[in-house]
Each structure stands twice: as structure tokens, then as C-alpha cells.
Amino acid sequence: MAFVKHPGTAMDKDRQAHAPLFCRVLLLIALPLAIATGPAAAAPDTGNAKAAAFMNELWSQTLDLLNKKRPAAERQARFRELFHKDFDTPGIARFVLGRYWRTASPEEKQEFLKLFDNYVVYVYTARLSDFEGEQFKITGARPDQDSMLVSTDVITPGAPQPLRVDWRLINDDGAYKISDVIVDGVSMLVTQRSEFASVIQRHGGQVQGLIDLMRQKTASAAQ
């Protein structure tokens, strides 16, 4: 979920070669997936089965995002719709801003939420064609405190072993929403919050410094 990097890092090179890790994981939900039947699909626990079914439904709904015949604006609109419907967008945005959410002004919070949303839509839609051939296998689903964890293996052709990805789901008025993606035990939200905090600290602890940088990145992505 690495949206903003420090100046002087390999961000530009990463953009040219491979998307950041969270970008890879997030975009995998939009691939034509061959979903193998795993333990979660046959789990007797109703909550576990519903969580697995949510992920399967999300994947099936995003298949058409890779249809290159669709205009870019249409793909962006569809991705935005799915992102809002199936991800806890406001909660994710507040979490990655961390303690600075409390110190940000109402105007800064409003602009940050808008920029965060637009960046995800613009950048990730443009990168939908970066991945092909990956498959998902649901390996389990279980309650975890006040959320559900759906565990999957991401199988990439030619890779020596699958990538373990856990999807944290929260219950939002009776509907599941994704609140975090955990890759090989590393929370992408925690990673992003650390990066945002570093940017803000380099701007004297002012959230506006992060907002200015995100505005620049969003403008470039929208072009």
C-alpha cells in the first residue's frame, strides 16, 4: 500500500518495473482468478463460509476490470465502485494517517480522504494490466477478535512457492468489508502508516506536507 515514498528512494524505478507490494496484492483481486476449492469453501461454520463467499463474490465481480476494450474512465468508475463497496475506505484512510488524524484540521481531513480515494482509483486502475496468470486458493477462514481472517495462497506461475495473503474483514451493518491485507504476516496498513508518518515528520509534523505530496502524485496519476 505504498502510495508515498521518500524522495531519493527507488519509487520511480519501482513504478517502471513492479508496482509496490500492496498494489500487487490489491490488484490481484481484479484478475481472472481460478479459485480452487479449499477448506474454507467447505467449512461447516456459517461465519467462516460467509467470509469465504464474500471473497469469492468480490473476485467474480472484478473480472471485467481487465477488459481492455473498456474505456479507461469506465474502468476507473467501476474500480471506484468496488473499492467503496467492498473496502472499509474511510477506516483505512484514518488508520494510515495514524495519530495525525487527530491533529489534522477538518479541511485537511476532507482533502486527505479525497486524495487517498482518488490515488487508489487512478493508479491501480492504470496498473490492472500488470498482472496475469496468478491464481488464488482459499486455505481457511477464522474469527480474529472482532473481525474475520480469510487466508489465501497467491500462486504465481514459475514462483517457487505461493505467497500467503490474509484478508481481514470487518462487519459493517451486516456486510463484510476489507479493512487490511496481511502479506506473509506483514500488515500493509501498518506499513503505509509508517511511511505517511515519515513524510509528515519531514514536513515539521504538518499533515499539509503529506497532502501537498499526495496532490502532486494524484495529479500525475490522473494524466
C-alpha positions, 0 to 999 in steps of 0.5 A, spaced: 500 500 500 505 504 498 502 510 495 508 515 498 515 514 498 521 518 500 524 522 495 531 519 493 528 512 494 527 507 488 519 509 487 520 511 480 524 505 478 519 501 482 513 504 478 517 502 471 518 495 473 513 492 479 508 496 482 509 496 490 507 490 494 500 492 496 498 494 489 500 487 487 496 484 492 490 489 491 490 488 484 490 481 484 483 481 486 481 484 479 484 478 475 481 472 472 482 468 478 481 460 478 479 459 485 480 452 487 476 449 492 479 449 499 477 448 506 474 454 507 469 453 501 467 447 505 467 449 512 461 447 516 461 454 520 456 459 517 461 465 519 467 462 516 463 460 509 460 467 509 467 470 509 469 465 504 463 467 499 464 474 500 471 473 497 469 469 492 463 474 490 468 480 490 473 476 485 467 474 480 465 481 480 472 484 478 473 480 472 471 485 467 476 490 470 481 487 465 477 488 459 481 492 455 476 494 450 473 498 456 474 505 456 479 507 461 474 512 465 469 506 465 474 502 468 476 507 473 468 508 475 467 501 476 474 500 480 471 506 484 465 502 485 468 496 488 473 499 492 467 503 496 463 497 496 467 492 498 473 496 502 472 499 509 475 506 505 474 511 510 477 506 516 483 505 512 484 512 510 484 514 518 488 508 520 494 510 515 494 517 517 495 514 524 495 519 530 495 525 525 488 524 524 487 527 530 491 533 529 489 534 522 484 540 521 477 538 518 479 541 511 485 537 511 481 531 513 476 532 507 482 533 502 486 527 505 480 522 504 479 525 497 486 524 495 487 517 498 480 515 494 482 518 488 490 515 488 487 508 489 482 509 483 487 512 478 493 508 479 491 501 480 486 502 475 492 504 470 496 498 473 490 492 472 494 490 466 500 488 470 498 482 472 496 475 469 496 468 470 496 468 478 491 464 481 488 464 488 486 458 493 482 459 499 486 455 505 481 457 511 477 462 514 477 464 522 474 469 527 480 474 529 477 478 535 472 482 532 473 481 525 474 475 520 481 472 517 480 469 510 487 466 508 489 465 501 495 462 497 497 467 491 500 462 486 504 465 481 506 461 475 514 459 475 514 462 483 517 457 487 512 457 492 505 461 493 505 467 497 500 467 503 495 473 503 490 474 509 484 478 508 481 481 514 474 483 514 470 487 518 462 487 519 459 493 517 451 493 518 451 486 516 456 486 510 463 484 510 468 489 508 476 489 507 479 493 512 487 490 511 491 485 507 496 481 511 502 479 506 506 473 509 504 476 516 506 483 514 500 488 515 500 493 509 496 498 513 501 498 518 506 499 513 503 505 509 502 508 516 509 508 517 511 511 511 505 517 511 508 518 518 515 519 515 513 524 510 509 528 515 515 528 520 519 531 514 514 536 513 515 539 521 509 534 523 504 538 518 499 533 515 499 539 509 506 536 507 503 529 506 497 532 502 501 537 498 505 530 496 499 526 495 496 532 490 502 532 486 502 524 485 494 524 484 495 529 479 500 525 475 496 519 476 490 522 473 494 524 466 
